[in-house]
Amino acid sequence: MPPPPIVVLGAGVIGLTTAVRLLEARPDAEVHIVADHLPSDALDAHYASTIAGAHHLSFADDKDLRQRRWDMRTFEVLYDEWRRVGESTGLMALTQTEMWEGASSHLEVYEQHPDFRVLDPADAPCANISHMVSFTSLTIAPALYLASLERRVASLGGRLHRAHVTSLPALSSDPALLALYGRPPSAVFVCAGLGARHLVEPAEAAALSPTRGQVVVVAAPWVRSGHTRQVGALGGSEGGTRTYVIPRCTGEVVLGGTMEAGDWAPYAREATADDILTRAMDICPAIVPPHARDAGADGRREALRAIVLRDAVGFRPSRAGGARVARARVGGASVVYNYGHGGAGWQSCWGCAEDAVGLWAGGVARL
């Protein structure tokens, strides 16, 4: 008789990359991904992977060795993929410029990127910049990359199911779930983002909350470089106020953003969208269509509004104390938790996936 199945809960970027690494590590395993939301679904604030800005830009504090390792391992994997297949899976290499107001230094992790340079803040496109650097990084078109991950899972023998899981014990007792994979699983990977609130003990569930992010997506294929301005301290995560311009290989550009802790409002706010457009023009004047760049402020703003494709809202799956990547025993199954990544899911996904699979295989968590 073959070994019992393994279930991965969640089909966002964390769940899919975890499933890929699991199938690569154990080709004979029967792996089933079970999720409420799938990558091809319409945009939904609760499924953050398709709404995220999805650029590789670490927020890891200089002393946070774990997050730095996850982020740079992910950059290594993505950059190698881009060099092999170009933009076919949604990856775009670009020059990223980081600007700060009131700071005189940058995160050390940026120095690990190719082409790192410290720039003269006097050359910044906006006022009050005190420090500025640039380096080569990547952006990701989520729909394309998630679709490529789905194909990889399928090619490795994994299966994807839409179903709602009310608790971990239900995976071994609910007839509707057992019909998907046959027998109680021997292992479960919890990669469900905010959905993990329903799969963990109450004290742990209380540590999970949304950090609302609102963005504006425009059609601006002439923009091929990234720009971010940070006002205030990051605080080891995404603190302060950030304005960003994130181009994608599709010609779309994501403008943002907001960081609204505990806010469950799923719809865009008009005043917020207007503010985002104003801030984006400030840090990247080239976002304005070429024909309107010599117009007055109102003309530039209207020209930018004319190329808006959509407003979007997503809930970053935040966790007090940072991401949880850990192993436990629940009933008769080995459970590996891989959730709570906040706004760092895309930039840390492959590093976290490798740690999660390593824990399941009997390894220990690394710093």
MIZAKOL-613392 format. One record per residue (C-alpha): y negated, x, z; residue in three letters. Coordinates in nm, 2 decimals, always signed. Example, Ala and Ser with C-alpha at 12.3 -4.5 7.8 and 13.67 -1.06 7.14 Angstrom:
2
<marza north="+0.45" east="+1.23" up="+0.78" r="Ala"/>
<marza north="+0.11" east="+1.37" up="+0.71" r="Ser"/>
This chain:
367
<marza north="+0.00" east="+0.00" up="+0.00" r="Met"/>
<marza north="-0.35" east="+0.14" up="-0.08" r="Pro"/>
<marza north="-0.59" east="+0.21" up="+0.20" r="Pro"/>
<marza north="-0.82" east="-0.07" up="+0.32" r="Pro"/>
<marza north="-1.15" east="-0.12" up="+0.14" r="Pro"/>
<marza north="-1.48" east="+0.03" up="+0.24" r="Ile"/>
<marza north="-1.79" east="-0.20" up="+0.24" r="Val"/>
<marza north="-2.15" east="-0.09" up="+0.18" r="Val"/>
<marza north="-2.40" east="-0.35" up="+0.30" r="Leu"/>
<marza north="-2.72" east="-0.34" up="+0.09" r="Gly"/>
<marza north="-2.79" east="-0.28" up="-0.27" r="Ala"/>
<marza north="-3.13" east="-0.12" up="-0.25" r="Gly"/>
<marza north="-3.18" east="+0.25" up="-0.33" r="Val"/>
<marza north="-3.03" east="+0.35" up="+0.01" r="Ile"/>
<marza north="-2.72" east="+0.14" up="-0.04" r="Gly"/>
<marza north="-2.66" east="+0.24" up="-0.40" r="Leu"/>
<marza north="-2.71" east="+0.61" up="-0.35" r="Thr"/>
<marza north="-2.48" east="+0.60" up="-0.05" r="Thr"/>
<marza north="-2.21" east="+0.42" up="-0.26" r="Ala"/>
<marza north="-2.24" east="+0.68" up="-0.54" r="Val"/>
<marza north="-2.19" east="+0.97" up="-0.30" r="Arg"/>
<marza north="-1.90" east="+0.79" up="-0.12" r="Leu"/>
<marza north="-1.72" east="+0.73" up="-0.45" r="Leu"/>
<marza north="-1.78" east="+1.08" up="-0.56" r="Glu"/>
<marza north="-1.64" east="+1.22" up="-0.23" r="Ala"/>
<marza north="-1.34" east="+0.99" up="-0.23" r="Arg"/>
<marza north="-1.25" east="+0.88" up="-0.59" r="Pro"/>
<marza north="-0.94" east="+0.69" up="-0.47" r="Asp"/>
<marza north="-1.14" east="+0.47" up="-0.23" r="Ala"/>
<marza north="-1.20" east="+0.10" up="-0.30" r="Glu"/>
<marza north="-1.57" east="+0.06" up="-0.24" r="Val"/>
<marza north="-1.75" east="-0.28" up="-0.24" r="His"/>
<marza north="-2.12" east="-0.32" up="-0.22" r="Ile"/>
<marza north="-2.22" east="-0.66" up="-0.06" r="Val"/>
<marza north="-2.58" east="-0.76" up="-0.06" r="Ala"/>
<marza north="-2.82" east="-1.06" up="-0.04" r="Asp"/>
<marza north="-3.05" east="-0.91" up="-0.30" r="His"/>
<marza north="-2.96" east="-0.73" up="-0.62" r="Leu"/>
<marza north="-3.18" east="-0.49" up="-0.83" r="Pro"/>
<marza north="-3.21" east="-0.73" up="-1.12" r="Ser"/>
<marza north="-3.35" east="-1.02" up="-0.91" r="Asp"/>
<marza north="-3.71" east="-1.14" up="-0.93" r="Ala"/>
<marza north="-3.94" east="-0.94" up="-0.71" r="Leu"/>
<marza north="-3.91" east="-1.04" up="-0.34" r="Asp"/>
<marza north="-4.10" east="-0.89" up="-0.05" r="Ala"/>
<marza north="-3.78" east="-0.86" up="+0.15" r="His"/>
<marza north="-3.62" east="-0.63" up="-0.12" r="Tyr"/>
<marza north="-3.85" east="-0.33" up="-0.10" r="Ala"/>
<marza north="-3.68" east="-0.10" up="-0.35" r="Ser"/>
<marza north="-3.82" east="-0.27" up="-0.66" r="Thr"/>
<marza north="-4.18" east="-0.32" up="-0.52" r="Ile"/>
<marza north="-4.21" east="+0.03" up="-0.38" r="Ala"/>
<marza north="-4.46" east="+0.28" up="-0.53" r="Gly"/>
<marza north="-4.15" east="+0.50" up="-0.57" r="Ala"/>
<marza north="-4.30" east="+0.84" up="-0.60" r="His"/>
<marza north="-4.16" east="+1.15" up="-0.44" r="His"/>
<marza north="-4.42" east="+1.23" up="-0.18" r="Leu"/>
<marza north="-4.30" east="+1.34" up="+0.16" r="Ser"/>
<marza north="-4.48" east="+1.24" up="+0.48" r="Phe"/>
<marza north="-4.26" east="+1.46" up="+0.69" r="Ala"/>
<marza north="-4.43" east="+1.63" up="+0.98" r="Asp"/>
<marza north="-4.40" east="+2.01" up="+0.98" r="Asp"/>
<marza north="-4.17" east="+1.99" up="+1.29" r="Lys"/>
<marza north="-3.96" east="+1.70" up="+1.15" r="Asp"/>
<marza north="-3.68" east="+1.92" up="+1.01" r="Leu"/>
<marza north="-3.45" east="+1.63" up="+0.95" r="Arg"/>
<marza north="-3.69" east="+1.43" up="+0.74" r="Gln"/>
<marza north="-3.81" east="+1.74" up="+0.55" r="Arg"/>
<marza north="-3.45" east="+1.83" up="+0.46" r="Arg"/>
<marza north="-3.37" east="+1.47" up="+0.34" r="Trp"/>
<marza north="-3.69" east="+1.46" up="+0.13" r="Asp"/>
<marza north="-3.65" east="+1.80" up="-0.03" r="Met"/>
<marza north="-3.28" east="+1.75" up="-0.10" r="Arg"/>
<marza north="-3.37" east="+1.42" up="-0.27" r="Thr"/>
<marza north="-3.64" east="+1.60" up="-0.48" r="Phe"/>
<marza north="-3.38" east="+1.86" up="-0.58" r="Glu"/>
<marza north="-3.13" east="+1.59" up="-0.70" r="Val"/>
<marza north="-3.40" east="+1.39" up="-0.88" r="Leu"/>
<marza north="-3.57" east="+1.69" up="-1.04" r="Tyr"/>
<marza north="-3.23" east="+1.82" up="-1.16" r="Asp"/>
<marza north="-3.16" east="+1.48" up="-1.31" r="Glu"/>
<marza north="-3.50" east="+1.47" up="-1.48" r="Trp"/>
<marza north="-3.43" east="+1.81" up="-1.64" r="Arg"/>
<marza north="-3.10" east="+1.69" up="-1.77" r="Arg"/>
<marza north="-3.18" east="+1.35" up="-1.90" r="Val"/>
<marza north="-3.56" east="+1.33" up="-1.91" r="Gly"/>
<marza north="-3.71" east="+0.99" up="-1.85" r="Glu"/>
<marza north="-3.41" east="+0.78" up="-1.96" r="Ser"/>
<marza north="-3.33" east="+0.68" up="-1.60" r="Thr"/>
<marza north="-3.69" east="+0.61" up="-1.50" r="Gly"/>
<marza north="-3.79" east="+0.96" up="-1.37" r="Leu"/>
<marza north="-4.12" east="+1.12" up="-1.47" r="Met"/>
<marza north="-4.23" east="+1.47" up="-1.37" r="Ala"/>
<marza north="-4.61" east="+1.50" up="-1.32" r="Leu"/>
<marza north="-4.88" east="+1.69" up="-1.14" r="Thr"/>
<marza north="-4.96" east="+1.53" up="-0.81" r="Gln"/>
<marza north="-5.30" east="+1.58" up="-0.65" r="Thr"/>
<marza north="-5.33" east="+1.52" up="-0.27" r="Glu"/>
<marza north="-5.68" east="+1.48" up="-0.12" r="Met"/>
<marza north="-5.78" east="+1.45" up="+0.25" r="Trp"/>
<marza north="-6.10" east="+1.34" up="+0.42" r="Glu"/>
<marza north="-6.16" east="+1.52" up="+0.75" r="Gly"/>
<marza north="-5.86" east="+1.74" up="+0.74" r="Ala"/>
<marza north="-5.84" east="+2.11" up="+0.66" r="Ser"/>
<marza north="-5.47" east="+2.16" up="+0.61" r="Ser"/>
<marza north="-5.17" east="+2.00" up="+0.43" r="His"/>
<marza north="-4.81" east="+1.93" up="+0.51" r="Leu"/>
<marza north="-4.60" east="+2.24" up="+0.48" r="Glu"/>
<marza north="-4.33" east="+2.05" up="+0.28" r="Val"/>
<marza north="-4.56" east="+2.04" up="-0.02" r="Tyr"/>
<marza north="-4.54" east="+2.42" up="-0.05" r="Glu"/>
<marza north="-4.17" east="+2.38" up="-0.14" r="Gln"/>
<marza north="-4.26" east="+2.20" up="-0.46" r="His"/>
<marza north="-4.30" east="+2.38" up="-0.80" r="Pro"/>
<marza north="-4.65" east="+2.48" up="-0.90" r="Asp"/>
<marza north="-4.81" east="+2.43" up="-0.56" r="Phe"/>
<marza north="-5.18" east="+2.52" up="-0.55" r="Arg"/>
<marza north="-5.47" east="+2.49" up="-0.31" r="Val"/>
<marza north="-5.77" east="+2.34" up="-0.49" r="Leu"/>
<marza north="-6.14" east="+2.36" up="-0.43" r="Asp"/>
<marza north="-6.24" east="+2.02" up="-0.27" r="Pro"/>
<marza north="-6.57" east="+2.05" up="-0.45" r="Ala"/>
<marza north="-6.38" east="+1.96" up="-0.76" r="Asp"/>
<marza north="-6.25" east="+1.63" up="-0.63" r="Ala"/>
<marza north="-6.33" east="+1.32" up="-0.82" r="Pro"/>
<marza north="-6.46" east="+1.14" up="-0.51" r="Cys"/>
<marza north="-6.69" east="+1.22" up="-0.22" r="Ala"/>
<marza north="-6.61" east="+1.35" up="+0.13" r="Asn"/>
<marza north="-6.29" east="+1.54" up="+0.04" r="Ile"/>
<marza north="-6.24" east="+1.83" up="+0.28" r="Ser"/>
<marza north="-5.90" east="+1.96" up="+0.15" r="His"/>
<marza north="-5.71" east="+1.93" up="-0.18" r="Met"/>
<marza north="-5.38" east="+2.06" up="-0.32" r="Val"/>
<marza north="-5.16" east="+1.99" up="-0.62" r="Ser"/>
<marza north="-4.80" east="+2.04" up="-0.71" r="Phe"/>
<marza north="-4.53" east="+1.91" up="-0.94" r="Thr"/>
<marza north="-4.35" east="+1.60" up="-0.82" r="Ser"/>
<marza north="-4.18" east="+1.29" up="-0.96" r="Leu"/>
<marza north="-4.23" east="+0.92" up="-0.99" r="Thr"/>
<marza north="-3.96" east="+0.67" up="-1.04" r="Ile"/>
<marza north="-3.95" east="+0.34" up="-1.23" r="Ala"/>
<marza north="-3.74" east="+0.14" up="-0.98" r="Pro"/>
<marza north="-3.59" east="-0.11" up="-1.22" r="Ala"/>
<marza north="-3.46" east="+0.16" up="-1.46" r="Leu"/>
<marza north="-3.34" east="+0.39" up="-1.18" r="Tyr"/>
<marza north="-3.16" east="+0.12" up="-0.99" r="Leu"/>
<marza north="-2.99" east="+0.00" up="-1.31" r="Ala"/>
<marza north="-2.87" east="+0.36" up="-1.37" r="Ser"/>
<marza north="-2.73" east="+0.37" up="-1.01" r="Leu"/>
<marza north="-2.55" east="+0.04" up="-1.07" r="Glu"/>
<marza north="-2.39" east="+0.19" up="-1.38" r="Arg"/>
<marza north="-2.29" east="+0.49" up="-1.19" r="Arg"/>
<marza north="-2.13" east="+0.28" up="-0.92" r="Val"/>
<marza north="-1.94" east="+0.08" up="-1.18" r="Ala"/>
<marza north="-1.82" east="+0.39" up="-1.37" r="Ser"/>
<marza north="-1.68" east="+0.53" up="-1.05" r="Leu"/>
<marza north="-1.49" east="+0.22" up="-0.97" r="Gly"/>
<marza north="-1.72" east="+0.05" up="-0.72" r="Gly"/>
<marza north="-1.78" east="-0.32" up="-0.72" r="Arg"/>
<marza north="-2.10" east="-0.52" up="-0.64" r="Leu"/>
<marza north="-2.11" east="-0.86" up="-0.49" r="His"/>
<marza north="-2.38" east="-1.10" up="-0.38" r="Arg"/>
<marza north="-2.31" east="-1.25" up="-0.04" r="Ala"/>
<marza north="-2.47" east="-1.30" up="+0.29" r="His"/>
<marza north="-2.32" east="-1.13" up="+0.59" r="Val"/>
<marza north="-2.41" east="-1.28" up="+0.93" r="Thr"/>
<marza north="-2.25" east="-1.01" up="+1.15" r="Ser"/>
<marza north="-2.03" east="-0.71" up="+1.13" r="Leu"/>
<marza north="-1.73" east="-0.89" up="+1.27" r="Pro"/>
<marza north="-1.76" east="-1.15" up="+0.99" r="Ala"/>
<marza north="-1.66" east="-0.88" up="+0.75" r="Leu"/>
<marza north="-1.31" east="-0.90" up="+0.89" r="Ser"/>
<marza north="-1.29" east="-1.27" up="+0.96" r="Ser"/>
<marza north="-1.50" east="-1.47" up="+0.72" r="Asp"/>
<marza north="-1.27" east="-1.61" up="+0.44" r="Pro"/>
<marza north="-1.55" east="-1.61" up="+0.19" r="Ala"/>
<marza north="-1.61" east="-1.24" up="+0.24" r="Leu"/>
<marza north="-1.25" east="-1.15" up="+0.26" r="Leu"/>
<marza north="-1.20" east="-1.31" up="-0.08" r="Ala"/>
<marza north="-1.43" east="-1.05" up="-0.23" r="Leu"/>
<marza north="-1.24" east="-0.74" up="-0.11" r="Tyr"/>
<marza north="-0.90" east="-0.87" up="+0.01" r="Gly"/>
<marza north="-0.86" east="-0.72" up="+0.36" r="Arg"/>
<marza north="-1.07" east="-0.62" up="+0.66" r="Pro"/>
<marza north="-1.25" east="-0.30" up="+0.57" r="Pro"/>
<marza north="-1.17" east="+0.04" up="+0.73" r="Ser"/>
<marza north="-1.53" east="+0.15" up="+0.72" r="Ala"/>
<marza north="-1.87" east="-0.01" up="+0.68" r="Val"/>
<marza north="-2.20" east="+0.15" up="+0.58" r="Phe"/>
<marza north="-2.50" east="-0.05" up="+0.70" r="Val"/>
<marza north="-2.78" east="+0.02" up="+0.44" r="Cys"/>
<marza north="-2.94" east="-0.32" up="+0.47" r="Ala"/>
<marza north="-3.30" east="-0.23" up="+0.55" r="Gly"/>
<marza north="-3.46" east="-0.51" up="+0.75" r="Leu"/>
<marza north="-3.14" east="-0.71" up="+0.70" r="Gly"/>
<marza north="-2.98" east="-0.48" up="+0.96" r="Ala"/>
<marza north="-3.16" east="-0.68" up="+1.23" r="Arg"/>
<marza north="-2.88" east="-0.93" up="+1.20" r="His"/>
<marza north="-2.60" east="-0.67" up="+1.21" r="Leu"/>
<marza north="-2.69" east="-0.46" up="+1.52" r="Val"/>
<marza north="-2.72" east="-0.52" up="+1.89" r="Glu"/>
<marza north="-3.04" east="-0.71" up="+2.01" r="Pro"/>
<marza north="-3.21" east="-0.40" up="+2.15" r="Ala"/>
<marza north="-3.17" east="-0.22" up="+1.82" r="Glu"/>
<marza north="-3.28" east="-0.52" up="+1.62" r="Ala"/>
<marza north="-3.60" east="-0.53" up="+1.82" r="Ala"/>
<marza north="-3.68" east="-0.18" up="+1.69" r="Ala"/>
<marza north="-3.69" east="-0.30" up="+1.33" r="Leu"/>
<marza north="-4.00" east="-0.46" up="+1.18" r="Ser"/>
<marza north="-4.18" east="-0.49" up="+0.85" r="Pro"/>
<marza north="-4.47" east="-0.27" up="+0.75" r="Thr"/>
<marza north="-4.64" east="-0.48" up="+0.48" r="Arg"/>
<marza north="-4.76" east="-0.30" up="+0.17" r="Gly"/>
<marza north="-4.96" east="-0.46" up="-0.11" r="Gln"/>
<marza north="-5.01" east="-0.30" up="-0.45" r="Val"/>
<marza north="-5.17" east="-0.38" up="-0.79" r="Val"/>
<marza north="-4.97" east="-0.28" up="-1.10" r="Val"/>
<marza north="-5.17" east="-0.21" up="-1.42" r="Val"/>
<marza north="-5.08" east="-0.11" up="-1.78" r="Ala"/>
<marza north="-5.24" east="+0.23" up="-1.82" r="Ala"/>
<marza north="-5.00" east="+0.46" up="-2.02" r="Pro"/>
<marza north="-5.28" east="+0.72" up="-2.07" r="Trp"/>
<marza north="-5.25" east="+0.81" up="-1.70" r="Val"/>
<marza north="-4.98" east="+1.08" up="-1.65" r="Arg"/>
<marza north="-5.08" east="+1.24" up="-1.32" r="Ser"/>
<marza north="-5.06" east="+1.12" up="-0.96" r="Gly"/>
<marza north="-5.35" east="+1.10" up="-0.71" r="His"/>
<marza north="-5.36" east="+1.02" up="-0.34" r="Thr"/>
<marza north="-5.64" east="+1.03" up="-0.08" r="Arg"/>
<marza north="-5.56" east="+1.04" up="+0.29" r="Gln"/>
<marza north="-5.81" east="+0.93" up="+0.55" r="Val"/>
<marza north="-5.70" east="+0.98" up="+0.91" r="Gly"/>
<marza north="-5.38" east="+1.14" up="+1.04" r="Ala"/>
<marza north="-5.04" east="+1.06" up="+0.90" r="Leu"/>
<marza north="-4.89" east="+1.08" up="+1.25" r="Gly"/>
<marza north="-4.55" east="+1.20" up="+1.12" r="Gly"/>
<marza north="-4.52" east="+0.90" up="+0.89" r="Ser"/>
<marza north="-4.77" east="+0.69" up="+0.69" r="Glu"/>
<marza north="-5.05" east="+0.66" up="+0.94" r="Gly"/>
<marza north="-5.42" east="+0.65" up="+0.85" r="Gly"/>
<marza north="-5.55" east="+0.49" up="+0.53" r="Thr"/>
<marza north="-5.39" east="+0.60" up="+0.20" r="Arg"/>
<marza north="-5.51" east="+0.53" up="-0.15" r="Thr"/>
<marza north="-5.28" east="+0.61" up="-0.43" r="Tyr"/>
<marza north="-5.24" east="+0.61" up="-0.81" r="Val"/>
<marza north="-4.87" east="+0.63" up="-0.92" r="Ile"/>
<marza north="-4.80" east="+0.64" up="-1.29" r="Pro"/>
<marza north="-4.45" east="+0.56" up="-1.43" r="Arg"/>
<marza north="-4.28" east="+0.66" up="-1.75" r="Cys"/>
<marza north="-4.29" east="+0.30" up="-1.86" r="Thr"/>
<marza north="-4.67" east="+0.31" up="-1.88" r="Gly"/>
<marza north="-4.72" east="+0.10" up="-1.57" r="Glu"/>
<marza north="-4.94" east="+0.25" up="-1.29" r="Val"/>
<marza north="-4.91" east="+0.14" up="-0.93" r="Val"/>
<marza north="-5.23" east="+0.13" up="-0.73" r="Leu"/>
<marza north="-5.23" east="+0.10" up="-0.36" r="Gly"/>
<marza north="-5.21" east="+0.04" up="-0.09" r="Gly"/>
<marza north="-5.19" east="-0.10" up="+0.26" r="Thr"/>
<marza north="-4.99" east="-0.03" up="+0.58" r="Met"/>
<marza north="-4.98" east="-0.36" up="+0.78" r="Glu"/>
<marza north="-4.74" east="-0.33" up="+1.07" r="Ala"/>
<marza north="-4.55" east="-0.64" up="+1.17" r="Gly"/>
<marza north="-4.71" east="-0.85" up="+0.89" r="Asp"/>
<marza north="-4.46" east="-1.09" up="+0.73" r="Trp"/>
<marza north="-4.70" east="-1.25" up="+0.48" r="Ala"/>
<marza north="-4.52" east="-1.22" up="+0.15" r="Pro"/>
<marza north="-4.80" east="-1.31" up="-0.09" r="Tyr"/>
<marza north="-5.09" east="-1.10" up="-0.22" r="Ala"/>
<marza north="-5.43" east="-1.13" up="-0.07" r="Arg"/>
<marza north="-5.71" east="-1.14" up="-0.33" r="Glu"/>
<marza north="-5.96" east="-0.94" up="-0.11" r="Ala"/>
<marza north="-5.70" east="-0.67" up="-0.06" r="Thr"/>
<marza north="-5.63" east="-0.65" up="-0.43" r="Ala"/>
<marza north="-6.00" east="-0.61" up="-0.51" r="Asp"/>
<marza north="-6.03" east="-0.34" up="-0.25" r="Asp"/>
<marza north="-5.74" east="-0.15" up="-0.39" r="Ile"/>
<marza north="-5.89" east="-0.16" up="-0.74" r="Leu"/>
<marza north="-6.22" east="-0.02" up="-0.60" r="Thr"/>
<marza north="-6.05" east="+0.26" up="-0.41" r="Arg"/>
<marza north="-5.83" east="+0.35" up="-0.71" r="Ala"/>
<marza north="-6.12" east="+0.39" up="-0.94" r="Met"/>
<marza north="-6.29" east="+0.61" up="-0.68" r="Asp"/>
<marza north="-6.00" east="+0.87" up="-0.66" r="Ile"/>
<marza north="-5.90" east="+0.84" up="-1.03" r="Cys"/>
<marza north="-6.18" east="+0.74" up="-1.26" r="Pro"/>
<marza north="-5.94" east="+0.78" up="-1.56" r="Ala"/>
<marza north="-5.76" east="+0.46" up="-1.45" r="Ile"/>
<marza north="-6.04" east="+0.27" up="-1.62" r="Val"/>
<marza north="-5.96" east="+0.19" up="-1.99" r="Pro"/>
<marza north="-6.13" east="+0.45" up="-2.21" r="Pro"/>
<marza north="-6.36" east="+0.21" up="-2.38" r="His"/>
<marza north="-6.52" east="+0.11" up="-2.05" r="Ala"/>
<marza north="-6.57" east="+0.44" up="-1.87" r="Arg"/>
<marza north="-6.94" east="+0.46" up="-1.96" r="Asp"/>
<marza north="-7.01" east="+0.11" up="-1.84" r="Ala"/>
<marza north="-7.16" east="+0.03" up="-1.50" r="Gly"/>
<marza north="-6.96" east="-0.03" up="-1.19" r="Ala"/>
<marza north="-6.91" east="-0.40" up="-1.27" r="Asp"/>
<marza north="-6.80" east="-0.33" up="-1.62" r="Gly"/>
<marza north="-6.55" east="-0.07" up="-1.52" r="Arg"/>
<marza north="-6.41" east="-0.31" up="-1.26" r="Arg"/>
<marza north="-6.37" east="-0.59" up="-1.50" r="Glu"/>
<marza north="-6.21" east="-0.37" up="-1.76" r="Ala"/>
<marza north="-5.96" east="-0.26" up="-1.49" r="Leu"/>
<marza north="-5.89" east="-0.62" up="-1.39" r="Arg"/>
<marza north="-5.81" east="-0.70" up="-1.76" r="Ala"/>
<marza north="-5.51" east="-0.46" up="-1.75" r="Ile"/>
<marza north="-5.36" east="-0.59" up="-1.43" r="Val"/>
<marza north="-5.00" east="-0.69" up="-1.48" r="Leu"/>
<marza north="-4.93" east="-0.82" up="-1.13" r="Arg"/>
<marza north="-5.00" east="-0.80" up="-0.76" r="Asp"/>
<marza north="-4.70" east="-0.73" up="-0.54" r="Ala"/>
<marza north="-4.61" east="-0.73" up="-0.17" r="Val"/>
<marza north="-4.32" east="-0.55" up="-0.01" r="Gly"/>
<marza north="-4.19" east="-0.51" up="+0.34" r="Phe"/>
<marza north="-4.12" east="-0.15" up="+0.43" r="Arg"/>
<marza north="-3.81" east="-0.15" up="+0.66" r="Pro"/>
<marza north="-3.96" east="+0.03" up="+0.95" r="Ser"/>
<marza north="-3.79" east="+0.13" up="+1.27" r="Arg"/>
<marza north="-3.94" east="+0.25" up="+1.60" r="Ala"/>
<marza north="-3.82" east="+0.61" up="+1.64" r="Gly"/>
<marza north="-3.76" east="+0.67" up="+1.27" r="Gly"/>
<marza north="-3.46" east="+0.62" up="+1.05" r="Ala"/>
<marza north="-3.11" east="+0.56" up="+1.20" r="Arg"/>
<marza north="-2.84" east="+0.77" up="+1.03" r="Val"/>
<marza north="-2.55" east="+0.76" up="+1.28" r="Ala"/>
<marza north="-2.18" east="+0.68" up="+1.32" r="Arg"/>
<marza north="-2.02" east="+0.43" up="+1.56" r="Ala"/>
<marza north="-1.70" east="+0.24" up="+1.61" r="Arg"/>
<marza north="-1.73" east="-0.14" up="+1.59" r="Val"/>
<marza north="-1.40" east="-0.32" up="+1.64" r="Gly"/>
<marza north="-1.14" east="-0.15" up="+1.43" r="Gly"/>
<marza north="-1.38" east="-0.02" up="+1.17" r="Ala"/>
<marza north="-1.58" east="+0.30" up="+1.15" r="Ser"/>
<marza north="-1.95" east="+0.20" up="+1.10" r="Val"/>
<marza north="-2.22" east="+0.44" up="+0.96" r="Val"/>
<marza north="-2.58" east="+0.32" up="+0.99" r="Tyr"/>
<marza north="-2.83" east="+0.43" up="+0.73" r="Asn"/>
<marza north="-3.14" east="+0.22" up="+0.76" r="Tyr"/>
<marza north="-3.49" east="+0.21" up="+0.90" r="Gly"/>
<marza north="-3.65" east="+0.45" up="+0.65" r="His"/>
<marza north="-3.98" east="+0.27" up="+0.63" r="Gly"/>
<marza north="-4.18" east="+0.38" up="+0.33" r="Gly"/>
<marza north="-3.96" east="+0.69" up="+0.28" r="Ala"/>
<marza north="-3.65" east="+0.53" up="+0.12" r="Gly"/>
<marza north="-3.71" east="+0.66" up="-0.23" r="Trp"/>
<marza north="-3.81" east="+1.01" up="-0.14" r="Gln"/>
<marza north="-3.52" east="+1.06" up="+0.11" r="Ser"/>
<marza north="-3.24" east="+0.85" up="-0.05" r="Cys"/>
<marza north="-3.00" east="+1.12" up="-0.17" r="Trp"/>
<marza north="-3.04" east="+1.34" up="+0.14" r="Gly"/>
<marza north="-2.97" east="+1.04" up="+0.37" r="Cys"/>
<marza north="-2.68" east="+0.93" up="+0.15" r="Ala"/>
<marza north="-2.51" east="+1.27" up="+0.18" r="Glu"/>
<marza north="-2.56" east="+1.28" up="+0.55" r="Asp"/>
<marza north="-2.42" east="+0.93" up="+0.59" r="Ala"/>
<marza north="-2.11" east="+1.00" up="+0.38" r="Val"/>
<marza north="-2.07" east="+1.33" up="+0.57" r="Gly"/>
<marza north="-2.07" east="+1.15" up="+0.90" r="Leu"/>
<marza north="-1.80" east="+0.91" up="+0.78" r="Trp"/>
<marza north="-1.59" east="+1.20" up="+0.66" r="Ala"/>
<marza north="-1.59" east="+1.34" up="+1.01" r="Gly"/>
<marza north="-1.90" east="+1.56" up="+1.00" r="Gly"/>
<marza north="-2.18" east="+1.57" up="+1.26" r="Val"/>
<marza north="-2.54" east="+1.48" up="+1.21" r="Ala"/>
<marza north="-2.76" east="+1.77" up="+1.11" r="Arg"/>
<marza north="-3.12" east="+1.83" up="+1.23" r="Leu"/>
